[in-house]
Amino acid sequence: MCLDKARHVLYLSHEIESLKWLETLFINIWAAVLRTEMSNSDDISEHIKDISQFIKANVQNKNISVPDYMNEFVNYKIERWVDSAFQARIMREDDHFVLDIPKTDDQHIKKQKNIIVLDKDTGIEQYSTRWSHGLAQFLELKYRRKITVESLKAVFISNKAFFQRYKQRLYGLTGTLGSENSQSFLSDLYHVQFADLPTSRKKSYFQLPSKVSFEYGDWLDLIAKESIEQARE
């Protein structure tokens, strides 16, 4: 949270009932993104501009129904929404998220699998986390789930800003931030000092020279061969 996820933001959000009128807009954006042929990821920025202009024109011509009082908000957010739609198109299940039944009583009774954010570093399912800027809605369209209303941030703070509020009273233990670069970065960011603590037991771990194989079968053979050699020594 202090290093890799320092830029992550914790926020309290609230749903605005008027945002339910964006459902038709999201459907049209998703349809336009699916029609787009992508040869490589470098072309996405150009596609975002083209689709944004296309959607704006259809909103102005009333081909896409959006309340007039939301036009300024739509024009402000449209490119970000289109970008989120491309992200949703690329994202895959069991990588960034999982489809599972939330561990809440009401949802468990319905047995409806929802899109649950997955922490790629730890593999932990984050039931209270939702993607913003329409990404959650486009994933719901992708997997044919009921579209939820997008929520807006009311109160928010990043992990970095939160920990910096402790100033000189920040203490902790870590077993993964031993590199000089990590310690130097944390020292500059949070003004902390480091001290090494000896382990209670002597380490049994030692690292063998790396070996590379290009086929899965060869990789297994290397593991078996190395294991046999180490067992004989």
Secondary structure, DSSP 8 states (H G I E B T S, - for coil): --STTTT-EEEEEEE-GGGGGGHHHHHHHHHHHHH---SSGGGHHHHHHHHHHHHHHHHHTTSS---GGGHHHHHHHHHHHHHHHHHHHH--BTTTEEEE--SSHHHHHHT--EEEEE-TTT--EETT----TTHHHHHHHHTT------EEEEEEEEHHHHHHTTTT------SS--SHHHHHHHHHHH---------SS------------SSHHHHHHHHHHHHHHHHH-
